Amino acid sequence: MGPLRVRALVVGGGITGLVAAYALARSGVAVTLVEAESRLGGKIATEQVDGFLVERGPDAFLTARPSALALAHELGLSGEVTAPTEPQGVFLWYRDRLVPIPEGSGFGIPARVLPFATSGLFSPREKLRAALDIVLPARAVVGDESIGAFLRRRFGDAVVDRLAGPLISSVYGASADELSLDALMPRLREAQLRHRSLILAGRAAGRAHGAPSVPLLVTLSRGMGSLVDALAARLAGTDVRLGARVARVERGRGRYLARLEGGVSVEADVIVLASPAPAAARALASLSPAASAALASIVYRGTAAISLGYAESQLPEPLAGHGFIVPDETLAIAACTWSSAKWPGRAPAGAVLVRATVRDERLIARGDDALVDAAHAVLARAMRIVGRPVLARVVRWAAAMPRYTVGHLERIAAAEAALASAPGIVLAGAAYRGSGVPDCIAQGEAAAARVLAVEGVAA
């Protein structure tokens, strides 16, 4: 069987690849989308069972980066956009109890003085050290550095170890002391240089922007899976192939030849590689060894999500807040989201739903029962839950989270520079310029725009 000739090939059916394929198909480009798994959506998936709505991956998206909200509106999902419930407080596991995180501590930066000054998380000496940020001179560092190193200079070790570090780790799945400042939080460097102090910068931003016109974080009433379903419906006339894994990309009789496992080949003028970086590295090994090596150097980490349902009567009091974070892996879980307290419609009447995150690779490798037992033991201790859960769902994401370690942007630049000799190969996805849902959507749109800029593709 000869290769199928298409204009554009999108590799990867996660949210980035779906958006890229949708944007290209909408512009009249002939597209083939191949996905190695048996379903579309990647880590975005929603399960409904026994009246519970369980998110297997991301449970929300930020509105400060407008791409996700704009896409939801475009796909006719405006009526499903849902704001989080009140109160929105988050707690920290500290000295064997849950302590409220001070209000206004975005990523652990104490932008509001009074809540931080009255917090029980820090001693008077540690609070004074953090306050030195107001008088310390701005310091320009040449080259990338870790977020942890940057924040330690400004606020001291206690704020990073006890507050900023756990909050940052809960979002990015790695220690703040290894994560890249330039890749993830370049605005902190800019704010320090402009205002001299991060505390003063935070207060200035609050005065400038005031109360947000829309919530900073929203979800969809039927779950994040409805975003995938809507995109898939728009691709009804597109060649979509599930269970199709790209083994390698070569030069072909047209422009590129993607050889799939099983012997089928797809010939395309342009290829959007929206698969995880390790898969992209394998696909490019013969076409561009340098790009492949750069992509292979991106480190990934596994994670597991354990969703547990309980009767309200099993808790001593109603949940008030959105969950808690565990610093330094002092417990078996890294964080817990109180899903039914955070979002409406997540649990049936008289029940609650929570989701624990585990990042300990040794624990993740154990069976589902071990993960459920470990998560339940922590929740019973922290939340004083009595009895076993009435619902348990476990999902593992092996090597799922790209870790933007120091030098990340240099690795991406090296990969893209190596691909300069292979015009028409576009990289996009969670491993590159943001792993959140809005970041991935924006990268899918940008990849489609680059494809459309290739002469003759849309002809």
N, C-alpha and C positions, 0 to 999 in steps of 0.2 A: 504494500500500500504506500503510495507516494505521500509526501508531506502536504498538509492542508495549507493553502496560501491565504493569509489574512493580512489586513493592514496593521493591526495592533494586537499584541498579546499581553494580557495582564496575568501575572503569576502571583497567586495568593488571593483568597476570597474572604479575608478579614475585612474590617471596616475600611481600611485604606484602599485595598484592591477593588472593593465594591464601589466606592466613590469614584475611583479613577475610571472603572469600566462604565459606570453610569454617565459620567461627564463626557466620555468619549462617544458613547453610543448616542447620547442626546445631541452631539454635534455632527452626527452623520458618519462617524468612523466605524468601519467594520471591525468588530472586537471579538476575540475569543478570551474567555476567562477560565483559567484552570486552577483548581483548588485540590490540595493533596488529601484533605479530610473528606468525610462523607456529608458534610453540611457547610453552609456558608455562615459567615459571621465571626469566625475566629473565636476570640475569648468572650465575645458578646453573645449571651444566650440566657433565656428566661424560661423557667420551668414553673408550671402551676400544678400543685398537688395538694389534695385534701384541704382546699381553701387557702393555702399558703402560696404566695408569689415569691419564688426563689430566684435570685440573680446568681448565675454561675460565674460571672465575670464582673465588669464594671457596673455599678448600680446608679450612676449619675454622670453628669458632665458639667463643666464650668461654663458660665455664660460670658465671663470676661474675655474669653477667646470665642468670637462669635460664630465660628464655622459650624459647630454642631447645632446650635439653636437655629441658625439660618437654614440648615439642611432639613431640620425637623419641620419648619414652616413650609419649605418648598415641597416636601413630601406629603403635605396634608395632615401633619401630626400636631398642629398648633393646639388643638383641643385636648391633647394628651399631656402637654407640658405641665409638670406638677412641681410646686415648691415644697421644700422641706417643712416639717411641722415644728412648732415651738414646744418647749425651749430647745435651742440648738447647741447647748453646752456639750463639751467633750471633757472627759476625765482622764487622769493619769494614774496608773498604778504606782503608788509610792508608799513605802513603809507599811506594806500589807493592807492598804486601803485605797479607795478611789478618791482622789483629790481633784477638784475642778481646775481645769486649765484657765489661767487668768484671761478675762475678756480682752480682746484686742491683740492677742499674741499670735498674729499670723506667722506661721512657720517658726514660732518661738521667739519672735522679735517683739519686745515689750513696748509697743507703740503707745499704750495707755498706761500712765504712771500709776494711778491709784489701784487698779486691780492687781498689778504686779507687786506694788509695795505692800499690799495686804495679803498676798498669797502665802499659804503655808508651805509652799514647795521649796522656799529658799530661806537661808538664815539672813540676819541683818547684814553681815559681812558680804555675803554673796550678792545681795541686792545692791549694796554700795559699789561692788565691783562692776556689776552690770551697768550701773548709772554712769560709770566712767566713759561710756560711749559718747555721752553728750559733750565731754571736754577733750577726748582724745583727738589728735589730728588725723585727717584722712591720710591713708597710705596707699600709694599706687604700687601694685605688684606687677612686674613684667611676666607675662605668661599665665597660664592656667594654674589654679590651685584648688584645693578641696573647699567645699562649703564650710566644713567643720573648722578648718584652719582660719578661714576668714572670720567666722563668727566668734571663735575663741579670742581673737585679738580684740574684738569690739566689746564682748560681754563677759569673757572669762569662761572657765571650764564648766561651772555648775549649770549655767543656762543651756549650754550645748548638750551636756551629758543628761540633763534631767528634763529638758523641755524642747529645745529646737531640734536636737538630734532625733529623739523619738518621733516628733511630728514629721520631720523630713523623711525619715526611714519608713514611716507608715505609708507615705505617698510613693516613694521611689524604690522601696525594697532593698535598700543598702544603707550602710553607715554614712553619715554626713561627712566623716573624715576621709572617705574615698570618692565621694561624688564630686563631679566637676562643677565649679562655680560658673564658668563661662557657658557651659552647655545648658545648665538648668536654671540658674539664677543670676544672669548677667546684670539684671537691673539693680541688684544689691550693690555691686561694684559701682555702678553709675550713680546710685543714690548717695553712697558714701562720699564720692568725689564732689557731688553737687552740693550736698547739705552738710558735709563733714561728719554728721552723726546719723545712724540709721533710725534712732528714736525720733530725732527731729524730722527726718525724711518721712517717717510714717505719720507723724502728726500733720505735716504739711499736706500729704496726700489725702488724709481724712478731711481736712478743711477744703481742699480743692474739689474733691469729688462729692462730698456729702453722702447722703443715703443713696444706695443704688436704686435705679428705677426698676430693675428686675432682680430676683434673687441671684446670688453669686453661683449657686449650685441648684440644678433642677434634674428631674428624671422624667420618665414617661409613665403614665398611669398603668399601662399594660405591661410595663417592663421595658428594658433597653432592647430586648429582642424584637420589639415592634419596629425599631429603626432598621434592623436587618431585613425584616419581612417586607417593609415598604421599598427598600432598595432592590431586593430580589424581584419584587413585582414589576418594578420599572425595567428590569432586565429580561422580561419574559421572552422577548424576541431575539435575545443575544445568545450566542453559542457559549453555554456555561457547562464546564465539565468537572464533575466531582470525582474524587478518588484518582486524580491525575497529578502525579508528582513529576516535576521537571528534574531530570538527571543531569543535564548539562546544556549549555548554550554554545552554539558554534556559528561560524560563518556559513551561510548557505547559498543556494543558487539565487535567492532573492537577496535579502540582507542578512537575516539571522535565521538560524534553525534551532528550535528548542526540541530536544529529544526527551520524550516522556518515558518513564519506566513502563515497560511492556512493549516497547518497539514503535509506538506512534510518534510522529514528528509533526511539529507545527512551524511553518515558515512565516515570518512576519517582518515588516519594515521596521517596526519599533517594538520594544519590550519594556513593560513596566514591571520591575521586580519588587513586588509588595509582600514578599514572603519574609520570614525571620532572617536575620543576618547570617546565621550558619547555613541555612538552605540557599541563600543567595551566593554565599561563598563557594559552596559546592558546585552550583550551577555555572559559576564563572571561572572555575579552576583552570580550564584549558584556554578559554577565550582571553582572560586577563588575570594571570597569576598574581600580579601586584594588587589588584583590586580585591581578589579573593583573599589574599593574606591579610589585608587591612580589615576586611569584614569579619574574618575569622577571629580577629583579636578582640572583638566586642564580647564582653563577658555577659553571660546570662545566669539567672538564678531561678530555681523552681519555687512554686508556692502552692498552697492548698487552702481551699475555702471550705469551712465546715458550717453549714447552716443548720441551726437547731431550733425546733419549735417547742414551746412550753405552754401549759395552761397558765393563765394569769394568777390563779390561786397558788401556783408553785413559787411565786416571787413574793417577798415580804411587802413590797410596795410597787406601785406602777413605775415603769421606766420613765425617767424625766431627763432627756438629753439624747444625744446621738451615738454614744458609745464611749469606749475608753481605749487607751494606748498603753502598751507595756514597754518600758525602756530596757535596753541592754539584754533582751531575751532572758529576763529573770523568771519568766513563766514559760509554759509550753507554747503559748500563743503570742503573736506580736501585736495584735489589736483585736478589738471586737466592735462590730457595728450593731447597734440596736435597730435593726431594719424596720420593724413595725412601729417604733417610736420616731424614726427619722422620716419615713414616708407613709402616707395613708394607703390603705388597701393591701398591706403586705401579709396580714394574718387574719384568720376568721375571728368572729366575735368571741371574746373570752380567751384569746390566745395571744402569744407574742412570738416574734421571730427575731433571732439574732444570728450574726454570722461572724465566726472567728477565723482569723488568718494565721496560718502556720508557715514559717519559712525555714524551720530546722529541717535540713535535707534528710537527716537520719530518721526523723519522725515521719516525714512525708513518705519515705520508702516503706513504711509499715502499712498494715492493712487498714481498711476503713474503720473497723471496730476500734482499733488502737487510736486512730485520730479522733473519733467521736468521744471515746473515753477521756482522752487527754484534754480536749476542748471543754467537755462538760465539767471535768474536775476543776478547771480554772474558773469557769463561770459560776459553779456552785460556791466556790470560795469567795470570789470577788462580789458576786451579786446575791449571795445567800439563797440560792435556788434549792428547793427541796424536791427530791425525786428525779426520775429519769426524763429525758426529752420525749415528747410525743411524736416528733418528726426529726429525722436526721438525713442530711444530704451532704455528700462529700464530692468535691471535684478537685482533681490535681492538674496543675499546669506545669509540666516538666520543662525546665529551662525556658520559662515563659517570660521572665521579666528582664529586659536588657538593662544593664547597669551602666549608667553614664559616668564612668570613672574619669579621673583627671586625665586630660588629653583626649577626651572623646571627640571634640570637634576636629582635632588634627587627624584622627583616624578616619573620620568621614571625609575630610578634605583629601586625604591620600587616596581613598577608594575612588572618589569622583575624578581626581586628577588622572588616575590610571585608566579610567573609563573614557577619557578624552579621545583615545584612539578607537573607541567603539561608540560613535555617535548613534543615538537612538536607543541606548540602554539607560533606563532611568531607575534610580533607587528611591523607594519611598516606604514609610512604615514606622512602627514604634521604635525601631533601633536607631533612628537617625536624628530627627529634630523634634523630639517630644513624643511621649508615649501615651498621653491622655487622649480620650476620644476626640476632643476638638483638634488636637495636634495632628492626629492620624487623618482626620477628615481633611484638614487643610493641606496635608502632604499629598493626599489622593487627588485633590483639586489641582494642586501645583504640578503634579506629575502629568495629569491630563493636559494642562496648559502647555507644558514642554513638548508633549507629543504633538499637539496641534500646531506648534511652531515649526515642526519638521516639514520641510517643503513637500507638498504633494500628498501628505498623509490623509487629509480630509477630502481629497479629490474623488 
